[in-house]
Amino acid sequence: MTGGGGLVGIVLVSHSASVAESVAELARGLAAGGPVAPVAAAGGTAVGGLGTSAERIVAAAREVDRGAGIALLADLGSSVLTVKSLLMEDELPAGSRLLDAPFLEGAVAAVVAASAGAPLATVESAAAEAYTYRKS
């Protein structure tokens, strides 16, 4: 935790704006019933195409920053690389962390944990645990 006392913020980074927004909507809906952690979608390019925008990721991270850390989940290769680059260049708020988790299930787990007031390390563990969800 980076201090503050607010909820961990969540940023969903996808190559598609509609995918990021839909996953954010689903995660918020499943975490409802009390305060919901701040969630921002950072999908697509600045001109609305498929791709990744460093500027959109930075803006989303600043939007959800409440001082308790920021969990970033990314969907595919270049979105992961863009987030890693932003972290290495200190372009994201302090306490930002890229989570190694499946995008959809990890996002839901992260938002639910963050909404319950969990610290960043617990949010990260909850999201990573989503790799173990079995469907058969």
C-alpha positions as a Markdown table, in Angstrom:
| # | Residue | x | y | z |
|---|---|---|---|---|
| 1 | Met | 0.0 | 0.0 | 0.0 |
| 2 | Thr | 1.3 | 3.4 | -0.8 |
| 3 | Gly | -0.6 | 5.2 | 2.0 |
| 4 | Gly | -3.8 | 7.1 | 1.9 |
| 5 | Gly | -6.5 | 4.8 | 3.0 |
| 6 | Gly | -8.6 | 4.8 | -0.2 |
| 7 | Leu | -9.4 | 1.7 | -2.2 |
| 8 | Val | -6.9 | 0.1 | -4.7 |
| 9 | Gly | -7.6 | 1.4 | -8.2 |
| 10 | Ile | -7.9 | -1.0 | -11.1 |
| 11 | Val | -6.9 | -0.2 | -14.7 |
| 12 | Leu | -8.0 | -2.6 | -17.5 |
| 13 | Val | -5.7 | -2.4 | -20.5 |
| 14 | Ser | -7.0 | -4.0 | -23.7 |
| 15 | His | -6.4 | -3.6 | -27.4 |
| 16 | Ser | -10.1 | -2.9 | -27.7 |
| 17 | Ala | -11.9 | -0.1 | -26.0 |
| 18 | Ser | -15.2 | -2.0 | -26.0 |
| 19 | Val | -13.6 | -5.1 | -24.5 |
| 20 | Ala | -12.0 | -3.0 | -21.7 |
| 21 | Glu | -15.2 | -1.2 | -21.0 |
| 22 | Ser | -17.3 | -4.3 | -21.0 |
| 23 | Val | -15.0 | -6.2 | -18.6 |
| 24 | Ala | -14.9 | -3.1 | -16.4 |
| 25 | Glu | -18.8 | -3.0 | -16.4 |
| 26 | Leu | -19.0 | -6.7 | -15.6 |
| 27 | Ala | -16.4 | -6.5 | -12.8 |
| 28 | Arg | -18.2 | -3.5 | -11.2 |
| 29 | Gly | -21.5 | -5.2 | -11.4 |
| 30 | Leu | -20.2 | -8.4 | -9.7 |
| 31 | Ala | -18.5 | -6.3 | -7.0 |
| 32 | Ala | -21.7 | -4.3 | -6.3 |
| 33 | Gly | -23.4 | -4.3 | -2.9 |
| 34 | Gly | -21.2 | -1.7 | -1.2 |
| 35 | Pro | -18.4 | 0.6 | -2.2 |
| 36 | Val | -16.9 | -0.4 | -5.5 |
| 37 | Ala | -13.2 | 0.2 | -6.2 |
| 38 | Pro | -12.4 | 2.7 | -8.9 |
| 39 | Val | -12.1 | 1.0 | -12.2 |
| 40 | Ala | -10.9 | 2.6 | -15.5 |
| 41 | Ala | -10.8 | 1.1 | -19.0 |
| 42 | Ala | -7.8 | 1.9 | -21.1 |
| 43 | Gly | -8.6 | 0.2 | -24.4 |
| 44 | Gly | -7.7 | 0.9 | -28.0 |
| 45 | Thr | -5.9 | 3.7 | -29.6 |
| 46 | Ala | -6.5 | 7.4 | -29.2 |
| 47 | Val | -8.3 | 7.5 | -32.5 |
| 48 | Gly | -10.6 | 4.6 | -31.7 |
| 49 | Gly | -8.8 | 1.7 | -33.4 |
| 50 | Leu | -7.4 | -1.5 | -32.1 |
| 51 | Gly | -4.1 | -1.2 | -30.3 |
| 52 | Thr | -2.6 | 0.2 | -27.1 |
| 53 | Ser | -2.2 | 3.8 | -26.1 |
| 54 | Ala | 0.3 | 4.8 | -23.4 |
| 55 | Glu | -1.5 | 8.1 | -23.0 |
| 56 | Arg | -4.8 | 6.3 | -22.3 |
| 57 | Ile | -3.2 | 4.0 | -19.7 |
| 58 | Val | -1.5 | 6.9 | -17.9 |
| 59 | Ala | -4.7 | 8.9 | -17.8 |
| 60 | Ala | -6.7 | 5.9 | -16.5 |
| 61 | Ala | -4.1 | 5.2 | -13.8 |
| 62 | Arg | -4.3 | 8.8 | -12.6 |
| 63 | Glu | -8.1 | 8.7 | -12.7 |
| 64 | Val | -8.3 | 5.7 | -10.3 |
| 65 | Asp | -5.4 | 6.6 | -8.0 |
| 66 | Arg | -6.7 | 6.9 | -4.4 |
| 67 | Gly | -3.3 | 6.5 | -2.8 |
| 68 | Ala | -3.7 | 2.7 | -2.0 |
| 69 | Gly | -2.0 | 1.5 | -5.2 |
| 70 | Ile | -3.1 | 0.7 | -8.7 |
| 71 | Ala | -3.5 | -2.8 | -10.1 |
| 72 | Leu | -3.2 | -3.0 | -13.9 |
| 73 | Leu | -4.4 | -5.9 | -15.9 |
| 74 | Ala | -3.5 | -6.3 | -19.6 |
| 75 | Asp | -4.9 | -8.5 | -22.2 |
| 76 | Leu | -2.3 | -9.3 | -24.9 |
| 77 | Gly | 1.4 | -8.9 | -25.8 |
| 78 | Ser | 1.8 | -5.2 | -26.7 |
| 79 | Ser | -0.5 | -4.0 | -24.0 |
| 80 | Val | 1.7 | -5.9 | -21.4 |
| 81 | Leu | 4.8 | -4.4 | -23.0 |
| 82 | Thr | 3.4 | -0.9 | -22.9 |
| 83 | Val | 2.5 | -1.2 | -19.2 |
| 84 | Lys | 5.9 | -2.6 | -18.4 |
| 85 | Ser | 7.5 | 0.3 | -20.3 |
| 86 | Leu | 5.4 | 2.8 | -18.4 |
| 87 | Leu | 6.4 | 1.2 | -15.1 |
| 88 | Met | 10.1 | 1.2 | -16.0 |
| 89 | Glu | 9.9 | 4.9 | -17.0 |
| 90 | Asp | 8.0 | 5.9 | -13.8 |
| 91 | Glu | 5.2 | 7.3 | -15.9 |
| 92 | Leu | 2.5 | 5.7 | -13.7 |
| 93 | Pro | 1.5 | 6.9 | -10.2 |
| 94 | Ala | 3.5 | 5.4 | -7.3 |
| 95 | Gly | 2.2 | 2.0 | -6.2 |
| 96 | Ser | 1.2 | 0.9 | -9.7 |
| 97 | Arg | 1.7 | -2.8 | -10.4 |
| 98 | Leu | 1.1 | -5.0 | -13.4 |
| 99 | Leu | -0.7 | -8.1 | -12.3 |
| 100 | Asp | 0.0 | -11.5 | -13.8 |
| 101 | Ala | -3.6 | -12.7 | -14.1 |
| 102 | Pro | -6.2 | -13.7 | -16.7 |
| 103 | Phe | -7.8 | -10.6 | -18.1 |
| 104 | Leu | -11.5 | -11.3 | -17.4 |
| 105 | Glu | -11.5 | -13.5 | -14.4 |
| 106 | Gly | -8.5 | -11.7 | -12.9 |
| 107 | Ala | -10.3 | -8.3 | -13.4 |
| 108 | Val | -13.4 | -9.6 | -11.6 |
| 109 | Ala | -11.3 | -11.0 | -8.7 |
| 110 | Ala | -9.3 | -7.8 | -8.4 |
| 111 | Val | -12.3 | -5.5 | -8.4 |
| 112 | Val | -14.1 | -7.7 | -5.8 |
| 113 | Ala | -11.0 | -7.8 | -3.5 |
| 114 | Ala | -10.3 | -4.1 | -3.9 |
| 115 | Ser | -13.9 | -3.2 | -3.3 |
| 116 | Ala | -13.7 | -5.1 | 0.0 |
| 117 | Gly | -10.8 | -2.8 | 1.0 |
| 118 | Ala | -8.0 | -5.3 | 0.4 |
| 119 | Pro | -4.5 | -3.9 | 0.1 |
| 120 | Leu | -2.7 | -4.2 | -3.3 |
| 121 | Ala | -0.8 | -7.4 | -2.4 |
| 122 | Thr | -4.1 | -9.1 | -1.6 |
| 123 | Val | -5.7 | -7.7 | -4.8 |
| 124 | Glu | -2.8 | -9.1 | -6.8 |
| 125 | Ser | -3.1 | -12.6 | -5.1 |
| 126 | Ala | -6.8 | -12.7 | -5.8 |
| 127 | Ala | -6.3 | -11.8 | -9.4 |
| 128 | Ala | -3.5 | -14.4 | -9.9 |
| 129 | Glu | -5.6 | -17.1 | -8.2 |
| 130 | Ala | -8.0 | -16.7 | -11.1 |
| 131 | Tyr | -5.6 | -18.9 | -13.1 |
| 132 | Thr | -6.7 | -21.8 | -11.0 |
| 133 | Tyr | -10.4 | -21.5 | -11.8 |
| 134 | Arg | -11.5 | -24.7 | -13.5 |
| 135 | Lys | -14.6 | -24.9 | -15.7 |
| 136 | Ser | -14.8 | -28.6 | -15.9 |
